[in-house]
Amino acid sequence: MKFEDNNRSLVDIDKEFSFLPQEVILTGNNLTLPQILSVARNNASVTFTTDSKVIERIKECHERMIQDVQDGVPIYGCNTGYGA
């Protein structure tokens, strides 16, 4: 779904939301509003991608975050007390 696409009609938008997937695969690149609605309203299953490039990026981000935590770097929502 592209929000900058102003040429879509209400019929096009309605069609897009008429199909809510039963499974959502998180890839880090293509989450759509219909997928979010399907998870929130219809309990669609959520899985992570098995793409090794994405898994490696997640691993690198996690390692960096852990290092920053150990170094005392404030990370919003992780060690800042947000939601405590």
C-alpha positions in Angstrom: 0.0 0.0 0.0 1.4 3.4 -1.0 0.0 6.4 0.8 1.5 8.8 -1.7 -0.7 7.2 -4.5 -3.5 9.8 -4.7 -5.0 8.2 -7.8 -6.7 5.3 -6.1 -10.4 5.3 -6.0 -12.5 4.3 -3.0 -13.3 1.1 -4.8 -9.6 0.3 -5.1 -9.1 1.0 -1.4 -12.2 -1.1 -0.5 -10.8 -4.0 -2.6 -7.5 -3.8 -0.8 -9.1 -4.0 2.6 -11.6 -6.7 1.6 -8.9 -9.4 1.7 -7.3 -9.8 5.1 -4.6 -12.5 5.1 -4.7 -15.4 7.6 -0.9 -15.3 8.0 1.4 -12.3 8.2 5.1 -12.8 7.5 7.3 -10.1 8.9 10.2 -9.2 6.6 11.0 -5.7 7.7 10.1 -4.3 4.3 6.5 -4.7 3.4 4.0 -4.5 6.3 0.6 -3.3 5.1 -2.5 -1.9 6.8 -4.6 -4.9 5.8 -2.0 -7.2 7.4 -2.1 -5.1 10.6 -5.9 -5.2 10.7 -5.9 -8.9 10.1 -3.6 -9.5 13.1 -5.5 -7.0 15.3 -9.1 -8.0 14.4 -8.9 -11.6 13.1 -6.0 -13.1 15.1 -4.0 -13.8 12.0 -0.8 -15.7 12.7 2.5 -13.8 12.6 5.8 -15.4 11.7 9.2 -14.0 11.0 10.9 -14.3 7.6 13.4 -17.0 7.1 15.4 -14.8 4.8 19.0 -15.1 6.0 19.8 -11.5 5.1 17.0 -10.2 7.3 17.9 -12.5 10.1 21.5 -11.3 10.0 20.3 -7.7 10.1 18.2 -8.4 13.2 21.1 -10.2 14.9 23.4 -7.2 14.2 20.8 -4.8 15.5 20.4 -6.9 18.7 24.1 -7.1 19.3 24.5 -3.4 18.8 21.6 -2.7 21.2 23.1 -5.0 23.9 26.5 -3.3 23.5 24.8 0.1 23.8 23.0 -1.0 27.0 26.2 -2.3 28.5 27.9 1.1 27.6 25.1 3.0 29.3 23.7 4.5 26.1 20.0 5.5 26.7 17.7 3.4 24.4 14.2 4.7 24.4 11.8 1.9 25.5 14.6 -0.4 26.5 16.5 1.1 29.3 14.8 4.5 29.7 12.1 3.4 32.0 9.4 3.9 29.4 6.5 1.5 30.2 8.0 0.5 33.5 
